[in-house]
Amino acid sequence: MELGQQLNIISLSSVQVKNPHLDTMEEDILYHFSLGTKTHNLPEMFGDIKFVCVGGSANRMRAFAQFIHQELQLPGNSEEIRDICEGTDRYCMYKVGPVLSISHGMGVPSISIMLHELIKLLHHAHCRDVVLFRIGTSGGVGLAPGTVVISSKAVDHSFHPQFEQVVLGKVITRSTELDEGLANELLQYSTELQDLPTVIGNTMCTHDFYEGKQPLTPSPILIFN
């Protein structure tokens, strides 16, 4: 197993939440973000978001936000960007222009909680044409150290491209196929970068960091998240 870099991508033309009761609520509290529809003007704060980048570490996502601040040549001091979620210690969130940088902690439950509130946040803010990236380090099979892997799909412990979740006592299975067109576009962009090998591959995501991973892989390229 060798170290690689992981990039998962999802694109959303219009952020839809399949909950018919959401828009009838007097207030929706995004508890773990320390945000709410009554206490904050979410369309004003986040309506221009086009890219959401998430990763496990709070410090890394702050550093990433500072990097984007400098790359976009935004006014102000990148060292002074504020954590929008400073009212809670669960996640951190930084907005730099049209880019939102958020930490998700470690493990599927932590990521699930964050994504649940993030998707509602984008919905309440009336965001459109949003692209979501998950950025992080991973172990890899069949890769040189430092390789960047753009994920085409995420597979479970049995190599199936699906995610199972229990919702109100029922097991719900969702596809984990990612945006193929965007993956190819990113791969094309990578040719402009020197000394940064980039490939398209699969990501294995399990519920246990150590014992949930298979020792063999049916694919020549697989990274372990």
N, C-alpha and C positions, 0 to 999 in steps of 0.2 A: 504494500500500500504506500503510495507516494502522495505528497501534498499537492493539491491543485486549488485553483480559485473557481468558485461556483457563481453562475449568474442565471437565475431563473426569471422568466419574463411572462407577464400577462398584460394584454391590452384591453381596455374597456372604452367603447365608443360613448356609451352613456351608462352611468352607474345606477343599476337597478337593484333594489332590495325586494326580495320576494316575501314581503310581510305586509298584508293588506291593512294591518292595524297601525303601522308606523306613522302614517301621515295624519291619523286621527288623534294621536297622542297630544296632550297639552304641552308636554315637555319630554324630550329624550335626553337622558343624562348619560354621557359617555364617561362612565365612572373612572375607568383606569387611565383615561387621558386628562381627567380633571377639566372636562369641557361639557357644555350642554347647550341645547337649542334656545333656552331662555336666558342663560347667563352670557352667551357669546353670540356674536353675529357671524355665523359660520360661512355664509356666502361671501361676506366681505373679507373674512380672514383667509379663506381657502378656495374661493371660486375660480382663481386663475391657475390652480395646480394642474400641471400636465404630466409630471413625472413623480412617482413615489418610489423611493429607494429605502428598503428595510434591511436590517442586519442585526445580529444578535447583541453585539456589545454597544453599550451606551457611549463609551469613549470613542469607539470607532465611528459611530454615526455622527458624533459631533465633529470629529476630524474630517469626515467626508463632507459634511455641510460646509465647513470652513474652506475645503478644497474647491467645492462648487462655487462658493461665494467669490473666490479669487478668479476662477476660470471664467465666470460670467462678468467679472469686473464690476461687481455691484458696489454702490457707495457704502461708506461706513467701514468700520473695523471688523474683520471676520472673527476676531477674538472675542467680540462683544455680542455675538448672536445669542439670542435668548432661547432657553428651553421652554417651549410652549406648555409642556406638561410638568412644569416645575412644582405644581400643586400636588403632585403624587410622586412616589419613588418607584413606580412600576415600570414606566417607559420614559424615554426622552423623545422629543420631537423638535425639529428645527426646520423652519421655512426659509429658503433662499431663492427669491424670485419664484419661478414656476415649479421649483423642486421641493419636495417634502422628504426629509430624512428622518427615519424613525427606527428606534431599537425595538426588538421583539423578544429579548431574553433568550432563554435556552429551553428547547424542547417543544414538542407539538402543542401541548396545552397552552403554553405561554404565547406561541405564535397565533393559535386559534383565537384567543381572547383579543389580541391586538388587531387581527384582521377583521374580526366581528365589528369592533368599534370603528376601525378605519373605513370600512366599506360604508357604514352608516354615516360617517363624517363626510365622505365624498358625496354621498347621496344628498344629505342635508345642504351641502354647499353648492349643489347643482353643477358639479364638475362634469366635463365632457372630454372625450378623447384622452383619457388618462392611461398611462403605461406604468405598470408596477414591476419593479425589479427587486429580487432578493439577492443580496451580495454577501458572500462569505467564503471562508476557507473550508476545505473538505479534504478528506483522504481520497486517493484516486487509484484506479487499477489501469494499467496500460498507458500511463501518462508520465511525462518527464516532470520533475518538480517545478512548480511555478507556472504550469500550463493553466490558461483560463478556459474553463468549460462553460459554454452556453447551453443550458439544459433544453432539450427538446421535449422531455417528459420527465415526470417523477414517478418512480416505481416504489411499491411497498416491499415488505419483507419477502414476498413470494415473487417478486419481479413483475407484478401486475401494475399497469399504469392507472392506478385508482387510489382513492382515499376513502376509508370507511369511517363513519362517524355515527354515534348513537344520538338520535334526536327524539326526545320524548319516548324513550323505550324502543324505538325502531332503528335498525341499522340502515343508514343511508349511504349509498356508494356513489361517489362522484368521480368523473374523469379527471385525470391530471395532465392531459395533453396541453402543451403550451403553444404560444403563437409561433407557428413555423415561419411565416413571412418575416416577422420581426427578428427571429433567430438568425435567419439567413442575411438579413440586413446588417445586423450587428457583426456577423462574421465577415462581411464585406468591409465594414469600417475597420475591423481589426487589422486588415492588410496595410493600413496606413501607419500602424504603430511598429516601431522597431523593437526587436528582441522581446516580443511578447507573444509566444505561441498560443494560438487560440483554436479550439475545435468545438464541434457540436456533439454532445453526448447525453447520457441519461444520468439522473440523480436518484440514488436510493435514500428514502426517508423512512426511518423506523421509529418505534416508540421507546427504544432503548439505545443509548449511545454505544454501549459495548457489546451486548449479547444479542441484539436483534438483527444483526447483519449476516448475510449468507457468506460463506467462505469462497464461493465460486460465482462467476458471472457469465450469462449467455451473450454479453455484449463486449466487444473489444475495448470500449470506453465506458467506464462507470465510476461515478464519484459517490462517496458516502457522506451524507449530510449528518 
